[in-house]
Structures are given as structure tokens and as C-alpha cells.
Amino acid sequence: MAALSEILPVEAVLVDAPAADWREAVRRAGDLMVATGAATDTYTAEMIENVRENGPYIVIAPGLAFAHARPSPAVLRTGMSWVRLAEPVEFGHETNDPVDLVVGLAAKDASEHTAAMGALARLLADPDTARALREAPTPQAVHAILRGDAVPERAKEPERPAASAARGGGDLHKILTVCGNGVGTSLFLKQTVEGVLDRWGWGRYVTVEATDTISAKGKANEAVAILTSREIARTLGDVGVPVKVVEDFTSAAEADRVLRDTYDV
């Protein structure tokens, strides 16, 4: 699988970009993916339509929007973009507005970018690294951090519970992370949740699957819980298993808290 720095080249990084509103902010992210050959202008329109139809669920953390749409013929190859705005804009999110950073994703399928998403999730989960990325003065400085150069020392990890505390002992449990398309924000949340489970030593007991809203309704009976955004939770409604809202998809601490609540540890 391609590395994050390959899927998100320095040419797809823009800092201090002007944007009048969320549509222009998403368009900036789309233009970079067009310029680097990842997608066409049609995909940019699809990203904007995704927010218009499904709401601002792509605002996955305070100040951070993860712009994407479903894989489509408008995606030429898997690619990403990074746009730091000169002034923040409102997407209409209840808790995470305003947005000053838009990360764009054009995915050919649901698996090709898994490694890159995991790397990005780990970088943004660390407060020092996230701050360094937001404060980097040039696209080259941003890309150096994305490559793994000059990454600040990792913050202390939260205390982990013993693996024996997992409900059901050695039984394999499934958690669903859900978004509108199943390839963007749900995959990002999956990476954050898996990181917490690995630190707990629970990776052998719990599997995490990223999926879309339609598929989640059919798969709900296979899962012990669904983790998602507030907007998607409203769309899902009652699916027969607990649906838990995560406000900050980059926060290992919040994922830790939600998992502890799910398993009563």
C-alpha cells in the first residue's frame, strides 16, 4: 500500500488559502487533487454534494474537515490534499466548527488508502504533532511531518485496562465505524479505535469494520456497538445495538472513553 507522503504529495499541500465559505474550502481541496492527477472537477462537485446531502459529518474534529465522496469514475487514482485556510469557515457542525483545515480524499476503492489513513490518524491523534502540522509555515514543512521527519515526541498514552476485562473473554467482537460513504471518515475513526484497542492488548478480541450507513443497518446485528458522528447516528436511528457518538475522530482519549463505556471497564 502507498505511504501517506506518496498519496499526499507536497504539490497537494496549500497553506493560508482564502475561502469565503465551506463550499469554497472543499473546492480548494478538490482543485489540488485535480492538479495532481488524482481526480477530475466532477469529483470536487461530488464532495460538495456529499456535504449538502448528508450534512457536516465530515467535520471529524475541532477545526478539521475530511472532504471526500464515494469512489466514482471521477477518481483517477487514490490521492489526498491538505488545505490550511487563512481564516476559518463554518460547515454547520454542532461542536467542531469553525474549520481551518480541510483534508481531501479521492479513493479508488475502500482498501487502497488504509495504510495512509492509519498514518494520518496517528499523526493527528498526537496533540504536539497536530499543532506542528497546523503551524508549519510552508507546504514543504507540512510534508516533512507527513513523511515522518521532525515529528514531535509522542504524548503519553492513556492507561490501558487488562485484556481479561473484555466482555466475553476470548470471543471475537465486532465494532462498526460508520459514515455516509464507508471510505473516508469511518475508516479514519476505525484507525483511531484500532489504535486504542492495540494499546489495550484487545486487538485479538475485537475487530473494527468501517462501513456506510446503508450497509451498517444490515450488519448491525453482527456488532456489539456502532461508533459514528452525531449526524450519521441520527440517520441510522434505532438499529438494535448501541450507537455511540464520537465528536473527535482524531482523539484517542475520546475513543478510549467510548470503548470503556461500551465494555463497562
DRENVO-382642 format. One line per field, with one value per residue (C-alpha): residue number from 0; x, z, y. Coordinates in nm, 4 decimals, decimal comma, m for minus. Last residue first. Layout:
N
i NUM  ... $
x X  ... $
z Z  ... $
y Y  ... $
END
This chain:
265
i 264  263  262  261  260  259  258  257  256  255  254  253  252  251  250  249  248  247  246  245  244  243  242  241  240  239  238  237  236  235  234  233  232  231  230  229  228  227  226  225  224  223  222  221  220  219  218  217  216  215  214  213  212  211  210  209  208  207  206  205  204  203  202  201  200  199  198  197  196  195  194  193  192  191  190  189  188  187  186  185  184  183  182  181  180  179  178  177  176  175  174  173  172  171  170  169  168  167  166  165  164  163  162  161  160  159  158  157  156  155  154  153  152  151  150  149  148  147  146  145  144  143  142  141  140  139  138  137  136  135  134  133  132  131  130  129  128  127  126  125  124  123  122  121  120  119  118  117  116  115  114  113  112  111  110  109  108  107  106  105  104  103  102  101  100  99  98  97  96  95  94  93  92  91  90  89  88  87  86  85  84  83  82  81  80  79  78  77  76  75  74  73  72  71  70  69  68  67  66  65  64  63  62  61  60  59  58  57  56  55  54  53  52  51  50  49  48  47  46  45  44  43  42  41  40  39  38  37  36  35  34  33  32  31  30  29  28  27  26  25  24  23  22  21  20  19  18  17  16  15  14  13  12  11  10  9  8  7  6  5  4  3  2  1  0 $
x m1,4350  m1,8042  m1,7395  m1,9147  m1,8333  m1,4650  m1,4787  m1,6311  m1,3687  m1,0767  m1,2165  m1,2332  m0,8727  m0,7523  m0,8886  m0,8675  m1,2318  m1,3468  m1,7229  m1,7763  m2,1402  m2,2304  m2,4984  m2,5914  m2,7405  m3,0899  m3,0639  m3,2609  m3,1840  m2,9188  m2,9609  m2,9485  m2,6302  m2,4876  m2,5251  m2,3873  m2,0789  m2,0136  m1,9388  m2,1695  m2,1815  m2,1649  m2,1816  m2,3206  m2,6820  m2,5773  m2,4629  m2,7783  m2,8208  m2,4479  m2,4618  m2,6878  m2,4949  m2,1510  m1,8833  m1,5627  m1,5091  m1,3347  m1,2413  m1,2277  m1,0648  m0,7202  m0,6761  m0,7531  m0,3995  m0,5132  m0,2674  m0,3979  m0,7557  m0,6676  m0,5009  m0,7908  m1,0289  m0,8213  m0,7847  m1,1568  m1,2345  m1,0349  m1,2061  m1,5467  m1,4403  m1,3391  m1,4270  m1,7657  m1,9668  m2,2008  m2,0056  m1,9947  m1,7497  m1,8741  m1,7457  m1,7126  m1,6401  m1,4222  m1,4816  m1,1763  m1,3386  m1,6980  m1,6661  m1,3072  m1,1581  m0,9040  m0,7206  m0,6180  m0,7130  m0,4881  m0,3601  m0,3669  m0,0624  0,1857  0,2273  0,4537  0,7807  0,7448  0,7703  1,0708  1,0519  0,7673  0,6772  0,3680  0,5968  0,8190  0,5066  0,3894  0,7317  0,7388  0,3898  0,5231  0,4914  0,4050  0,1693  m0,1196  0,1137  0,3107  m0,0138  m0,1232  0,2203  0,2069  m0,1531  m0,0878  m0,4014  m0,3342  m0,0171  m0,1679  m0,4772  m0,2603  m0,0554  m0,3690  m0,5236  m0,2122  m0,2197  m0,5869  m0,5564  m0,6061  m0,8839  m1,2189  m1,1714  m1,0382  m1,0327  m1,0186  m0,9519  m0,9322  m0,8029  m0,9551  m0,8030  m0,9419  m1,2910  m1,5227  m1,6906  m1,6397  m1,9395  m2,2668  m2,1259  m2,2647  m1,9625  m1,8427  m1,5193  m1,1769  m0,9480  m0,6238  m0,7267  m0,4948  m0,5595  m0,4177  m0,4835  m0,5227  m0,4902  m0,6166  m0,6170  m0,8425  m1,1443  m1,4249  m1,5297  m1,6541  m1,5395  m1,7845  m1,7219  m1,4498  m1,3674  m1,2202  m1,2921  m1,0784  m1,1334  m1,2427  m1,2547  m1,4387  m1,6000  m1,7051  m2,0387  m2,1352  m2,4678  m2,5553  m2,6978  m2,5156  m2,1982  m2,1955  m2,2862  m1,9656  m1,7597  m1,9403  m1,8652  m1,4971  m1,5277  m1,6600  m1,3563  m1,1469  m0,9449  m0,5974  m0,3957  m0,2015  m0,3910  m0,7268  m0,6381  m0,5369  m0,8611  m1,0613  m0,9086  m0,9756  m1,3308  m1,3869  m1,2891  m1,5003  m1,8034  m1,7298  m1,7362  m1,5321  m1,2055  m0,8519  m0,5591  m0,3060  m0,1265  m0,1703  m0,0475  m0,1203  0,2151  0,3855  0,2452  m0,0468  m0,0762  0,3021  0,3521  0,0843  0,2568  0,1150  0,0000 $
z 3,2078  3,1080  2,7600  2,5634  2,8244  2,8154  2,4354  2,4385  2,6844  2,4865  2,1635  2,3402  2,4611  2,1211  1,9762  1,5981  1,5391  1,7704  1,8382  1,8770  1,9122  2,0256  1,8584  2,0881  1,9029  1,7600  1,4628  1,6090  1,4115  1,1402  1,0061  1,3544  1,4300  1,0996  1,2124  1,5619  1,4193  1,4404  1,6597  1,6282  1,9033  1,9816  1,6118  1,3926  1,4329  1,2954  0,9619  0,7629  0,9041  0,8646  0,4908  0,4265  0,6535  0,5136  0,6529  0,8537  1,0379  1,3739  1,5122  1,8861  2,0759  1,9158  1,9099  2,2822  2,4076  2,5457  2,3219  2,0260  2,1166  2,1304  1,7886  1,6484  1,7576  1,5863  1,2654  1,2563  1,3042  0,9885  0,8010  0,9027  0,7947  0,4475  0,2721  0,4142  0,2172  0,4635  0,7727  1,0102  1,2448  1,3249  1,6256  1,6073  1,8915  1,8832  2,1894  2,4143  2,7313  2,6530  2,7954  2,7766  3,1243  3,0555  2,8244  3,1211  3,1012  2,9321  3,0837  2,8298  2,6087  2,6909  2,4040  2,1209  2,0701  1,7915  1,4274  1,2545  0,9559  0,9413  0,5790  0,6932  0,9065  0,6081  0,4010  0,6307  0,6195  0,2386  0,2182  0,4160  0,7621  0,9678  1,2427  1,1772  1,1251  1,4399  1,6381  1,5152  1,6015  1,9551  2,0081  1,8942  1,7381  1,4195  1,3417  1,4284  1,2171  0,9243  0,9391  0,9620  0,6699  0,4624  0,5449  0,4504  0,1203  m0,1190  0,0842  0,0203  m0,3521  m0,5970  m0,3184  m0,3587  m0,0186  0,0853  0,4152  0,5105  0,7958  0,9419  1,0289  1,2672  1,3826  1,5721  1,8098  1,6223  1,2693  1,0282  0,7972  0,9208  0,7879  0,9416  0,8009  0,6064  0,5490  0,5716  0,2764  0,2553  m0,0389  m0,0920  m0,3721  m0,4981  m0,8760  m1,1495  m0,9278  m1,1427  m1,2324  m0,8725  m0,5237  m0,2810  m0,1671  0,0288  0,2481  0,5911  0,7853  1,0821  1,3141  1,6116  1,4893  1,2265  1,0247  0,7522  0,9342  0,8012  0,6487  0,4403  0,1201  0,1071  0,2478  m0,0179  m0,2857  m0,2127  m0,2448  m0,5678  m0,7155  m0,6426  m0,8056  m1,1238  m1,1362  m1,2058  m0,9708  m0,8597  m1,1267  m0,9028  m1,0238  m0,9839  m0,6276  m0,5554  m0,7036  m0,4783  m0,1594  m0,2778  m0,3712  m0,0181  0,1165  m0,1496  m0,0415  0,3244  0,2838  0,1627  0,1271  0,1275  0,1489  0,4286  0,3407  0,0411  0,0147  m0,2944  m0,4575  m0,1457  m0,2291  m0,0365  m0,1698  m0,1672  0,1714  0,3223  0,2055  m0,0750  0,0000 $
y m0,1110  m0,1204  m0,2640  0,0096  0,2755  0,1811  0,1907  0,5398  0,6665  0,5213  0,6665  1,0032  0,9758  0,8523  1,1757  1,2121  1,1197  1,3990  1,4019  1,0282  0,9270  0,5770  0,3667  0,0775  m0,2202  m0,2774  m0,0417  0,2506  0,5680  0,5389  0,8934  1,0443  0,8497  0,9768  1,3382  1,2712  1,1012  0,7275  0,4274  0,1264  m0,1333  m0,5066  m0,5880  m0,8671  m0,7477  m0,4084  m0,5511  m0,4774  m0,1289  m0,0658  m0,1402  0,1588  0,3942  0,3139  0,0824  0,0660  m0,2623  m0,2986  m0,6404  m0,7046  m0,9924  m1,0211  m0,6431  m0,6227  m0,5534  m0,2177  m0,0345  m0,2330  m0,1464  0,2237  0,2160  0,0164  0,2929  0,5627  0,3606  0,2811  0,6517  0,7313  0,4493  0,5846  0,9351  0,8265  0,5003  0,3966  0,6521  0,8210  0,7267  0,4297  0,2634  m0,0863  m0,2795  m0,6575  m0,8994  m1,2105  m1,4281  m1,4749  m1,3417  m1,2366  m0,8859  m0,7782  m0,7382  m1,0140  m0,7772  m0,5628  m0,1991  0,0557  0,3777  0,6571  0,7074  0,9845  1,2264  1,1297  1,3166  1,5709  1,4572  1,6162  1,3792  1,1266  1,1882  1,3821  1,5983  1,6799  1,7425  2,0191  2,1864  2,1647  2,3148  2,6120  2,7708  2,4607  2,5811  2,3432  2,0471  2,1308  2,1521  1,8103  1,6714  1,8098  1,6967  1,3355  1,1908  1,3871  1,1922  0,8532  0,9185  1,0266  0,7061  0,4922  0,6756  0,6143  0,2432  0,2120  0,4006  0,1082  m0,0527  0,1182  0,1776  0,4367  0,6950  1,0746  1,2268  1,5932  1,7287  2,0643  2,2655  2,5905  2,4719  2,6586  2,4406  2,1131  2,1087  2,1464  2,1291  2,3890  2,3987  2,7383  2,8857  2,9520  3,2240  3,1718  2,8115  2,5138  2,2864  1,9336  1,7021  1,3273  1,0743  0,7407  0,7361  0,8752  0,9430  1,0903  0,7336  0,7074  0,6133  0,7762  1,1322  1,3103  1,6099  1,5429  1,8620  1,9682  2,2681  2,0597  1,7005  1,4943  1,7715  1,5251  1,4831  1,8278  1,7236  1,4203  1,5732  1,9094  1,7569  1,4829  1,7381  1,9286  1,6124  1,5198  1,8629  1,8090  1,4670  1,6254  1,8530  1,5449  1,3291  1,2186  1,3988  1,6384  1,9461  1,7716  1,6697  2,0295  2,1614  1,9290  2,0673  2,4234  2,3227  2,1965  2,5397  2,7125  2,5128  2,5769  2,9550  3,2549  3,0645  3,2078  2,9642  3,0089  2,6847  2,4559  2,0960  1,8843  1,9669  1,8277  1,4850  1,3263  0,9701  0,9373  1,1077  0,8837  0,5673  0,3552  0,0000 $
END
